[in-house]
Amino acid sequence: MTQQTATAPRWTRQAIDDLFALPFNDLMFKAQQVHREHFNPNEVQVSTLLSIKTGACPEDCKYCPQSARYDTGLEKERLMEVEKVLEAAQRAKDIGSSRFCMGAAWRNPKDRDMPYIIRMIQGVRELGLETCMTLGMLSPTQAAALQEAGLDYYNHNLDTSAEYYDQIITTRTHGDRLDTLHNVREAGMKVCSGGIVGMGEEASDRTGLLMQLANLPTPPESVPINMLVKVAGTPMENVEDLDPFEFVRCIAVARILMPKSHVRLSAGREDMNEQMQAMCFMAGANSIFYGEKLLTTSNPDADKDQQLFKRLGITPEQREDYSDEVHSQVAHEAIEKAREPERTPLFYDAMER
């Protein structure tokens, strides 16, 4: 793997444990200081996630309703048509998203799928959106093909610590995930990688997850922190809820460990009240998903998010590497529409076909 850069810090378990042990206000203050050194504290990057192939996944991830091993009532779907994906991407752009993420319930993509995947990437980029995909494990050849097509980010979460990993997933190893991240990096793409908390893990596992991410040769540019969404029919449907303050602490520690990364407040937001979400933004979260669905689990609709942004004085982050002037105004216009007393709800169903 590529060598650790000279300027990248190496975090020890003790140092991260010490951060988690800080009084809550001290941790929040430290995280806010780090955040302001690298980002506008009142901007949040906005993405939309679409499931382009749903269900029938051969993996046994205990949290996932898309696994073929669990009866969750999820309707299986084939890979979406390219035109349908591009229509959804246009709607995402219209409601203010700057990045369009596409997820397929695969162990890994097959060669026969690659031409369609490449056309999706190229079409979304033509709309002026950043592109991100999560397709499972990638070989070096596949990673190179996605990079050549113009894919900006590849998402592949570590999910949890190396020590707890086999309690959650047995059909692929923690090392398999690291290999895919290595292949993505070697191909020249940006990395989106984070994890899920609230899966019955110990505090030491949350430390281990963040330590692994922060100590990658280059930390991920995007770090999604997910709160477990408990789905009936999965082995984790009755797991005890994580203390909300512990979740906020995870956001704050992630911000401190990876100061230049976007920390995404990801799955589980629908179960968080506005005050908890605001606290996560204060802790350094500066990325969210818009839309009603995160692959198959629910998410607050875009209109509700716009209202929260307005109340907090937050605006969507604008892209600097695309010259699409129309797109650069869309997100702000969406927020302005939310100020109108009578408005059309602005949302879309990420599972709409």
DOTORLO-753086 format. One record per residue (C-alpha): residue number from 1; residue in three letters; chain; x, y, z. Coordinates in Angstrom, 2 decimals. Example, Ala and Ser with C-alpha at 12.3 -4.5 7.8 and 13.67 -1.06 7.14 Angstrom:
[node 1,Ala,A,[12.30,-4.50,7.80]]
[node 2,Ser,A,[13.67,-1.06,7.14]]
This chain:
[node 1,Met,A,[0.00,0.00,0.00]]
[node 2,Thr,A,[0.99,3.63,-0.39]]
[node 3,Gln,A,[3.13,5.01,2.41]]
[node 4,Gln,A,[1.78,7.26,5.14]]
[node 5,Thr,A,[2.42,10.88,4.19]]
[node 6,Ala,A,[4.88,12.75,6.39]]
[node 7,Thr,A,[2.29,15.32,7.48]]
[node 8,Ala,A,[-0.50,12.86,8.29]]
[node 9,Pro,A,[-0.81,12.19,12.03]]
[node 10,Arg,A,[-0.69,8.68,13.42]]
[node 11,Trp,A,[-3.34,8.29,16.09]]
[node 12,Thr,A,[-2.92,5.86,18.96]]
[node 13,Arg,A,[-5.77,4.07,20.70]]
[node 14,Gln,A,[-4.92,5.85,23.95]]
[node 15,Ala,A,[-5.03,9.28,22.31]]
[node 16,Ile,A,[-8.47,8.55,20.82]]
[node 17,Asp,A,[-9.76,7.10,24.10]]
[node 18,Asp,A,[-8.62,10.31,25.77]]
[node 19,Leu,A,[-10.70,12.36,23.32]]
[node 20,Phe,A,[-13.80,10.25,23.97]]
[node 21,Ala,A,[-13.22,10.69,27.72]]
[node 22,Leu,A,[-13.21,14.49,27.60]]
[node 23,Pro,A,[-16.12,16.32,29.22]]
[node 24,Phe,A,[-18.76,16.73,26.54]]
[node 25,Asn,A,[-18.46,20.51,26.31]]
[node 26,Asp,A,[-14.68,20.34,26.04]]
[node 27,Leu,A,[-14.87,17.76,23.25]]
[node 28,Met,A,[-17.43,19.85,21.36]]
[node 29,Phe,A,[-15.30,22.98,21.73]]
[node 30,Lys,A,[-12.19,21.20,20.46]]
[node 31,Ala,A,[-14.07,19.70,17.52]]
[node 32,Gln,A,[-15.58,23.08,16.62]]
[node 33,Gln,A,[-12.13,24.70,16.67]]
[node 34,Val,A,[-10.73,22.05,14.33]]
[node 35,His,A,[-13.76,22.31,12.06]]
[node 36,Arg,A,[-13.44,26.09,11.68]]
[node 37,Glu,A,[-9.77,25.76,10.75]]
[node 38,His,A,[-10.65,23.79,7.64]]
[node 39,Phe,A,[-14.28,24.48,6.69]]
[node 40,Asn,A,[-16.95,27.13,6.68]]
[node 41,Pro,A,[-18.92,26.11,9.80]]
[node 42,Asn,A,[-22.20,27.22,8.24]]
[node 43,Glu,A,[-21.97,25.17,5.06]]
[node 44,Val,A,[-22.98,21.53,4.60]]
[node 45,Gln,A,[-22.25,19.38,1.57]]
[node 46,Val,A,[-25.45,17.83,0.20]]
[node 47,Ser,A,[-25.67,14.45,-1.53]]
[node 48,Thr,A,[-28.48,12.23,-2.78]]
[node 49,Leu,A,[-28.29,8.44,-2.63]]
[node 50,Leu,A,[-30.09,6.18,-5.08]]
[node 51,Ser,A,[-30.37,2.40,-4.96]]
[node 52,Ile,A,[-29.62,1.33,-8.53]]
[node 53,Lys,A,[-29.92,-2.38,-7.73]]
[node 54,Thr,A,[-31.89,-3.50,-4.67]]
[node 55,Gly,A,[-31.93,-6.71,-2.65]]
[node 56,Ala,A,[-30.73,-10.30,-3.16]]
[node 57,Cys,A,[-27.22,-9.52,-1.87]]
[node 58,Pro,A,[-25.29,-12.72,-0.99]]
[node 59,Glu,A,[-23.49,-11.07,1.95]]
[node 60,Asp,A,[-24.67,-11.70,5.54]]
[node 61,Cys,A,[-24.23,-8.19,7.03]]
[node 62,Lys,A,[-26.45,-8.47,10.11]]
[node 63,Tyr,A,[-27.75,-4.89,9.85]]
[node 64,Cys,A,[-28.73,-4.98,6.18]]
[node 65,Pro,A,[-32.27,-5.57,4.84]]
[node 66,Gln,A,[-30.80,-6.17,1.37]]
[node 67,Ser,A,[-29.18,-9.46,2.36]]
[node 68,Ala,A,[-30.80,-12.46,0.68]]
[node 69,Arg,A,[-30.39,-14.32,3.97]]
[node 70,Tyr,A,[-33.04,-12.30,5.85]]
[node 71,Asp,A,[-36.78,-11.97,5.31]]
[node 72,Thr,A,[-37.39,-8.22,5.57]]
[node 73,Gly,A,[-40.15,-7.92,2.98]]
[node 74,Leu,A,[-37.84,-6.04,0.64]]
[node 75,Glu,A,[-38.76,-6.33,-3.02]]
[node 76,Lys,A,[-35.80,-7.40,-5.13]]
[node 77,Glu,A,[-34.99,-5.26,-8.15]]
[node 78,Arg,A,[-32.63,-5.62,-11.08]]
[node 79,Leu,A,[-30.08,-3.00,-12.08]]
[node 80,Met,A,[-31.93,0.18,-13.01]]
[node 81,Glu,A,[-31.98,1.43,-16.56]]
[node 82,Val,A,[-29.43,4.15,-17.23]]
[node 83,Glu,A,[-32.13,6.61,-18.29]]
[node 84,Lys,A,[-34.01,6.13,-15.01]]
[node 85,Val,A,[-30.85,6.77,-13.02]]
[node 86,Leu,A,[-30.17,9.99,-14.94]]
[node 87,Glu,A,[-33.74,11.16,-14.38]]
[node 88,Ala,A,[-33.27,10.65,-10.63]]
[node 89,Ala,A,[-29.95,12.49,-10.79]]
[node 90,Gln,A,[-31.62,15.47,-12.45]]
[node 91,Arg,A,[-34.26,15.56,-9.70]]
[node 92,Ala,A,[-31.49,15.40,-7.10]]
[node 93,Lys,A,[-29.79,18.37,-8.72]]
[node 94,Asp,A,[-33.09,20.24,-8.80]]
[node 95,Ile,A,[-33.51,19.95,-5.03]]
[node 96,Gly,A,[-29.99,21.18,-4.34]]
[node 97,Ser,A,[-27.72,18.13,-4.20]]
[node 98,Ser,A,[-24.15,18.57,-5.41]]
[node 99,Arg,A,[-23.19,14.88,-5.31]]
[node 100,Phe,A,[-25.15,11.92,-6.64]]
[node 101,Cys,A,[-24.38,8.58,-5.02]]
[node 102,Met,A,[-25.42,5.27,-6.57]]
[node 103,Gly,A,[-25.52,2.02,-4.62]]
[node 104,Ala,A,[-25.92,-1.57,-5.78]]
[node 105,Ala,A,[-26.56,-4.57,-3.53]]
[node 106,Trp,A,[-23.70,-6.67,-4.84]]
[node 107,Arg,A,[-20.78,-8.57,-3.36]]
[node 108,Asn,A,[-18.87,-7.14,-6.30]]
[node 109,Pro,A,[-19.83,-5.93,-9.79]]
[node 110,Lys,A,[-19.71,-8.39,-12.67]]
[node 111,Asp,A,[-17.99,-7.62,-15.95]]
[node 112,Arg,A,[-21.36,-7.60,-17.71]]
[node 113,Asp,A,[-22.54,-4.77,-15.45]]
[node 114,Met,A,[-19.60,-2.45,-16.05]]
[node 115,Pro,A,[-20.74,-0.87,-19.37]]
[node 116,Tyr,A,[-24.02,0.24,-17.74]]
[node 117,Ile,A,[-22.23,1.51,-14.63]]
[node 118,Ile,A,[-19.83,3.52,-16.80]]
[node 119,Arg,A,[-22.71,5.10,-18.74]]
[node 120,Met,A,[-24.35,6.11,-15.45]]
[node 121,Ile,A,[-21.17,7.78,-14.24]]
[node 122,Gln,A,[-20.65,9.67,-17.48]]
[node 123,Gly,A,[-24.29,10.79,-17.63]]
[node 124,Val,A,[-24.37,12.07,-14.05]]
[node 125,Arg,A,[-21.14,14.00,-14.58]]
[node 126,Glu,A,[-22.62,15.63,-17.66]]
[node 127,Leu,A,[-25.35,17.03,-15.39]]
[node 128,Gly,A,[-22.65,18.83,-13.38]]
[node 129,Leu,A,[-22.90,16.60,-10.31]]
[node 130,Glu,A,[-20.13,14.87,-8.43]]
[node 131,Thr,A,[-20.40,11.10,-8.72]]
[node 132,Cys,A,[-20.09,8.44,-6.05]]
[node 133,Met,A,[-20.77,4.71,-6.20]]
[node 134,Thr,A,[-20.89,1.81,-3.79]]
[node 135,Leu,A,[-20.85,-1.53,-5.57]]
[node 136,Gly,A,[-19.13,-3.85,-3.11]]
[node 137,Met,A,[-15.59,-5.12,-3.51]]
[node 138,Leu,A,[-13.51,-3.94,-6.47]]
[node 139,Ser,A,[-10.58,-5.48,-8.27]]
[node 140,Pro,A,[-7.75,-3.19,-9.41]]
[node 141,Thr,A,[-9.01,-3.50,-13.00]]
[node 142,Gln,A,[-12.55,-2.51,-12.05]]
[node 143,Ala,A,[-11.34,0.42,-9.96]]
[node 144,Ala,A,[-9.26,1.66,-12.89]]
[node 145,Ala,A,[-12.28,1.42,-15.22]]
[node 146,Leu,A,[-14.45,3.45,-12.85]]
[node 147,Gln,A,[-11.76,6.10,-12.51]]
[node 148,Glu,A,[-11.36,6.33,-16.28]]
[node 149,Ala,A,[-15.12,6.83,-16.60]]
[node 150,Gly,A,[-14.81,9.84,-14.29]]
[node 151,Leu,A,[-16.06,8.49,-10.95]]
[node 152,Asp,A,[-15.17,11.03,-8.25]]
[node 153,Tyr,A,[-15.74,8.99,-5.08]]
[node 154,Tyr,A,[-16.05,5.33,-4.22]]
[node 155,Asn,A,[-17.85,4.38,-1.02]]
[node 156,His,A,[-16.79,1.28,0.87]]
[node 157,Asn,A,[-17.40,1.44,4.62]]
[node 158,Leu,A,[-15.31,-0.44,7.16]]
[node 159,Asp,A,[-18.53,-0.72,9.20]]
[node 160,Thr,A,[-16.91,-1.39,12.57]]
[node 161,Ser,A,[-13.60,-2.22,14.25]]
[node 162,Ala,A,[-11.43,-5.08,13.06]]
[node 163,Glu,A,[-12.02,-6.79,16.44]]
[node 164,Tyr,A,[-15.84,-6.68,16.23]]
[node 165,Tyr,A,[-16.10,-7.18,12.48]]
[node 166,Asp,A,[-16.73,-10.94,12.43]]
[node 167,Gln,A,[-19.65,-10.47,14.83]]
[node 168,Ile,A,[-21.37,-8.44,12.11]]
[node 169,Ile,A,[-20.19,-9.97,8.82]]
[node 170,Thr,A,[-18.71,-13.39,7.99]]
[node 171,Thr,A,[-18.93,-13.50,4.19]]
[node 172,Arg,A,[-16.06,-11.07,3.66]]
[node 173,Thr,A,[-13.22,-10.02,5.92]]
[node 174,His,A,[-12.10,-6.71,7.31]]
[node 175,Gly,A,[-8.99,-7.17,5.18]]
[node 176,Asp,A,[-11.13,-7.52,2.06]]
[node 177,Arg,A,[-12.54,-4.09,2.74]]
[node 178,Leu,A,[-9.12,-2.57,3.20]]
[node 179,Asp,A,[-8.01,-4.16,-0.08]]
[node 180,Thr,A,[-10.86,-2.47,-1.94]]
[node 181,Leu,A,[-9.99,0.89,-0.39]]
[node 182,His,A,[-6.40,0.35,-1.51]]
[node 183,Asn,A,[-7.52,-0.46,-5.06]]
[node 184,Val,A,[-9.67,2.69,-5.14]]
[node 185,Arg,A,[-6.76,4.85,-3.97]]
[node 186,Glu,A,[-4.33,3.29,-6.41]]
[node 187,Ala,A,[-6.75,4.01,-9.25]]
[node 188,Gly,A,[-6.77,7.70,-8.31]]
[node 189,Met,A,[-10.30,8.09,-6.95]]
[node 190,Lys,A,[-11.37,9.77,-3.73]]
[node 191,Val,A,[-12.47,7.54,-0.88]]
[node 192,Cys,A,[-15.74,7.63,1.04]]
[node 193,Ser,A,[-15.49,5.30,4.02]]
[node 194,Gly,A,[-16.95,5.29,7.50]]
[node 195,Gly,A,[-18.98,2.98,9.66]]
[node 196,Ile,A,[-22.09,2.19,11.65]]
[node 197,Val,A,[-22.44,2.71,15.37]]
[node 198,Gly,A,[-25.11,1.36,17.67]]
[node 199,Met,A,[-24.69,-2.28,16.54]]
[node 200,Gly,A,[-24.07,-3.56,20.05]]
[node 201,Glu,A,[-20.36,-2.76,19.89]]
[node 202,Glu,A,[-18.25,-1.64,22.82]]
[node 203,Ala,A,[-16.83,1.87,23.15]]
[node 204,Ser,A,[-13.45,0.37,22.28]]
[node 205,Asp,A,[-14.85,-0.69,18.91]]
[node 206,Arg,A,[-15.87,2.87,18.09]]
[node 207,Thr,A,[-12.34,3.92,18.96]]
[node 208,Gly,A,[-10.96,1.12,16.76]]
[node 209,Leu,A,[-13.11,2.08,13.78]]
[node 210,Leu,A,[-12.11,5.74,13.84]]
[node 211,Met,A,[-8.47,4.87,14.49]]
[node 212,Gln,A,[-8.40,2.62,11.42]]
[node 213,Leu,A,[-9.95,5.30,9.22]]
[node 214,Ala,A,[-7.73,8.10,10.47]]
[node 215,Asn,A,[-4.58,6.00,10.11]]
[node 216,Leu,A,[-5.15,4.96,6.52]]
[node 217,Pro,A,[-2.23,6.12,4.32]]
[node 218,Thr,A,[-4.55,8.94,3.25]]
[node 219,Pro,A,[-7.71,9.42,5.36]]
[node 220,Pro,A,[-11.00,9.24,3.45]]
[node 221,Glu,A,[-12.14,12.51,1.90]]
[node 222,Ser,A,[-15.66,11.63,3.04]]
[node 223,Val,A,[-16.45,9.84,6.32]]
[node 224,Pro,A,[-20.08,8.76,6.79]]
[node 225,Ile,A,[-21.02,8.07,10.40]]
[node 226,Asn,A,[-24.22,6.01,10.45]]
[node 227,Met,A,[-26.53,5.31,13.35]]
[node 228,Leu,A,[-27.89,1.79,13.06]]
[node 229,Val,A,[-31.37,1.74,11.50]]
[node 230,Lys,A,[-33.00,-1.33,13.03]]
[node 231,Val,A,[-34.96,-3.24,10.39]]
[node 232,Ala,A,[-37.40,-5.99,11.27]]
[node 233,Gly,A,[-36.21,-9.34,9.99]]
[node 234,Thr,A,[-32.50,-8.60,10.39]]
[node 235,Pro,A,[-30.48,-10.05,13.29]]
[node 236,Met,A,[-30.02,-6.53,14.68]]
[node 237,Glu,A,[-33.67,-5.52,14.88]]
[node 238,Asn,A,[-33.68,-5.62,18.70]]
[node 239,Val,A,[-30.24,-4.19,19.48]]
[node 240,Glu,A,[-30.24,-1.73,22.36]]
[node 241,Asp,A,[-30.23,1.92,21.28]]
[node 242,Leu,A,[-26.98,3.85,21.51]]
[node 243,Asp,A,[-26.97,6.86,23.82]]
[node 244,Pro,A,[-27.44,9.91,21.54]]
[node 245,Phe,A,[-24.57,11.71,23.25]]
[node 246,Glu,A,[-22.26,8.83,22.36]]
[node 247,Phe,A,[-23.22,9.27,18.72]]
[node 248,Val,A,[-22.46,12.98,18.86]]
[node 249,Arg,A,[-19.12,12.14,20.47]]
[node 250,Cys,A,[-18.32,9.90,17.49]]
[node 251,Ile,A,[-18.97,12.80,15.13]]
[node 252,Ala,A,[-16.76,15.12,17.19]]
[node 253,Val,A,[-13.88,12.64,17.47]]
[node 254,Ala,A,[-14.07,11.87,13.74]]
[node 255,Arg,A,[-13.81,15.60,13.03]]
[node 256,Ile,A,[-10.71,15.94,15.23]]
[node 257,Leu,A,[-8.99,12.84,13.83]]
[node 258,Met,A,[-9.74,13.70,10.19]]
[node 259,Pro,A,[-9.79,17.51,10.08]]
[node 260,Lys,A,[-9.79,17.86,6.29]]
[node 261,Ser,A,[-12.45,15.22,5.61]]
[node 262,His,A,[-16.15,15.80,5.14]]
[node 263,Val,A,[-17.85,14.04,8.06]]
[node 264,Arg,A,[-21.27,12.91,6.94]]
[node 265,Leu,A,[-24.25,12.71,9.27]]
[node 266,Ser,A,[-25.65,9.70,7.48]]
[node 267,Ala,A,[-28.19,6.93,8.20]]
[node 268,Gly,A,[-30.42,7.25,11.25]]
[node 269,Arg,A,[-31.23,10.94,10.87]]
[node 270,Glu,A,[-34.96,10.27,10.67]]
[node 271,Asp,A,[-34.84,9.08,14.29]]
[node 272,Met,A,[-32.91,12.17,15.42]]
[node 273,Asn,A,[-34.70,15.30,16.50]]
[node 274,Glu,A,[-33.61,18.68,15.17]]
[node 275,Gln,A,[-31.68,19.46,18.33]]
[node 276,Met,A,[-29.57,16.32,18.01]]
[node 277,Gln,A,[-28.86,17.03,14.35]]
[node 278,Ala,A,[-27.88,20.60,15.19]]
[node 279,Met,A,[-25.51,19.27,17.85]]
[node 280,Cys,A,[-23.92,16.98,15.24]]
[node 281,Phe,A,[-23.33,19.97,12.96]]
[node 282,Met,A,[-21.73,21.78,15.90]]
[node 283,Ala,A,[-19.53,18.72,16.47]]
[node 284,Gly,A,[-18.21,18.97,12.93]]
[node 285,Ala,A,[-20.61,17.09,10.67]]
[node 286,Asn,A,[-20.68,18.92,7.36]]
[node 287,Ser,A,[-22.32,16.54,4.92]]
[node 288,Ile,A,[-25.77,14.93,4.69]]
[node 289,Phe,A,[-27.95,12.97,2.30]]
[node 290,Tyr,A,[-31.05,14.64,0.87]]
[node 291,Gly,A,[-34.06,12.56,-0.15]]
[node 292,Glu,A,[-36.56,10.16,1.38]]
[node 293,Lys,A,[-34.46,7.01,1.07]]
[node 294,Leu,A,[-30.94,5.85,1.90]]
[node 295,Leu,A,[-30.86,2.80,-0.35]]
[node 296,Thr,A,[-33.77,1.08,1.44]]
[node 297,Thr,A,[-34.11,2.86,4.80]]
[node 298,Ser,A,[-35.98,6.09,5.33]]
[node 299,Asn,A,[-34.43,9.55,5.60]]
[node 300,Pro,A,[-35.90,13.02,6.28]]
[node 301,Asp,A,[-37.25,14.52,3.05]]
[node 302,Ala,A,[-35.46,17.46,1.45]]
[node 303,Asp,A,[-38.12,20.01,2.39]]
[node 304,Lys,A,[-37.69,19.20,6.09]]
[node 305,Asp,A,[-33.92,19.51,5.76]]
[node 306,Gln,A,[-34.26,22.89,4.06]]
[node 307,Gln,A,[-36.39,24.12,6.94]]
[node 308,Leu,A,[-33.75,22.98,9.44]]
[node 309,Phe,A,[-30.97,24.61,7.40]]
[node 310,Lys,A,[-32.92,27.87,7.38]]
[node 311,Arg,A,[-33.39,27.81,11.15]]
[node 312,Leu,A,[-29.69,27.10,11.74]]
[node 313,Gly,A,[-28.40,29.57,9.16]]
[node 314,Ile,A,[-26.77,26.75,7.17]]
[node 315,Thr,A,[-26.36,26.86,3.40]]
[node 316,Pro,A,[-25.42,23.99,1.06]]
[node 317,Glu,A,[-21.75,23.87,0.18]]
[node 318,Gln,A,[-20.97,24.87,-3.40]]
[node 319,Arg,A,[-18.63,23.01,-5.69]]
[node 320,Glu,A,[-15.47,24.73,-6.82]]
[node 321,Asp,A,[-14.38,22.35,-9.58]]
[node 322,Tyr,A,[-17.45,22.61,-11.83]]
[node 323,Ser,A,[-18.35,25.72,-13.82]]
[node 324,Asp,A,[-22.06,24.95,-14.10]]
[node 325,Glu,A,[-23.51,28.33,-13.05]]
[node 326,Val,A,[-27.07,27.06,-13.01]]
[node 327,His,A,[-26.12,24.33,-10.55]]
[node 328,Ser,A,[-24.25,26.76,-8.35]]
[node 329,Gln,A,[-27.51,28.62,-7.72]]
[node 330,Val,A,[-29.85,25.65,-7.32]]
[node 331,Ala,A,[-29.13,24.82,-3.69]]
[node 332,His,A,[-29.54,28.41,-2.52]]
[node 333,Glu,A,[-32.74,28.77,-4.51]]
[node 334,Ala,A,[-34.11,25.64,-2.84]]
[node 335,Ile,A,[-33.48,27.17,0.58]]
[node 336,Glu,A,[-35.14,30.42,-0.51]]
[node 337,Lys,A,[-38.21,28.52,-1.67]]
[node 338,Ala,A,[-38.47,27.05,1.80]]
[node 339,Arg,A,[-39.06,30.59,3.09]]
[node 340,Glu,A,[-42.24,30.96,1.04]]
[node 341,Pro,A,[-45.41,30.43,3.10]]
[node 342,Glu,A,[-47.07,28.40,0.34]]
[node 343,Arg,A,[-44.68,26.19,-1.53]]
[node 344,Thr,A,[-44.57,22.91,-3.35]]
[node 345,Pro,A,[-42.84,20.21,-1.27]]
[node 346,Leu,A,[-39.37,19.59,-2.61]]
[node 347,Phe,A,[-38.48,15.93,-2.36]]
[node 348,Tyr,A,[-38.12,12.78,-4.33]]
[node 349,Asp,A,[-38.25,9.09,-3.59]]
[node 350,Ala,A,[-34.83,7.57,-4.15]]
[node 351,Met,A,[-36.49,4.23,-4.85]]
[node 352,Glu,A,[-38.81,5.62,-7.52]]
[node 353,Arg,A,[-38.42,3.78,-10.79]]
